[in-house]
């Protein structure tokens, strides 16, 4: 089984402190809500970009999903 990154937003490091401000469309977050013990949760990762993009973003935000691998066909 492998995982796939699903990118949902980008953000910028707040000047001179260890805080990342991320903007994510609500529709993107609503699609990944899950329930556990009667409460709603959203899980995602924030990773630093190798270099700042053209809009000044320093970080990217994504969630991962598990992908089932299909068995390779045997050659005759």
C-alpha positions in Angstrom: 0.0 0.0 0.0 1.3 3.5 -0.8 0.1 7.0 0.0 -0.7 10.0 -2.2 -0.3 13.6 -1.2 -3.4 15.8 -2.0 -2.4 19.4 -1.9 -5.0 21.8 -0.4 -3.3 25.1 0.3 -0.1 27.1 0.8 1.1 29.4 3.5 3.8 31.8 4.7 5.9 31.9 7.8 5.0 34.8 10.0 8.0 37.2 10.1 10.5 36.4 12.9 8.4 33.7 14.7 7.7 30.0 14.3 4.2 30.4 13.1 2.9 29.4 9.7 -0.2 31.1 8.4 -2.0 28.9 5.9 -5.0 29.6 3.7 -7.2 26.7 2.7 -10.6 26.8 0.9 -13.4 25.6 3.2 -14.6 23.1 0.5 -11.1 21.4 0.6 -11.3 21.0 4.4 -14.9 19.9 4.4 -14.1 17.1 2.0 -11.7 15.5 4.5 -13.6 15.7 7.7 -13.9 12.4 9.6 -15.5 11.4 12.8 -14.1 9.6 15.9 -15.9 9.1 19.1 -18.7 11.4 18.0 -16.4 14.3 17.2 -15.3 15.8 13.9 -11.6 16.0 13.0 -9.4 17.1 10.1 -5.9 15.9 9.7 -3.3 17.5 7.3 0.4 18.1 7.1 2.3 21.4 6.6 5.7 21.2 4.9 8.4 23.8 4.1 8.9 24.4 0.4 12.4 24.0 -0.9 12.2 27.6 -2.1 9.7 30.4 -1.8 7.1 30.5 -4.7 6.2 33.4 -6.9 3.5 34.6 -4.4 5.9 34.5 -1.3 4.6 31.2 0.1 7.1 29.3 2.1 5.0 26.2 3.0 2.5 23.8 1.4 -0.4 22.0 3.1 -1.7 18.6 2.1 -3.4 15.5 3.4 -2.5 11.9 2.6 -4.6 9.1 1.4 -3.8 5.4 1.2 -3.8 3.9 -2.3 -4.3 0.2 -2.9 -1.7 -1.2 -5.3 -3.1 -3.4 -8.0 -1.1 -6.7 -8.4 1.0 -6.8 -11.6 -0.1 -9.1 -14.3 2.0 -12.2 -14.7 3.8 -12.6 -18.1 3.3 -15.9 -19.8 
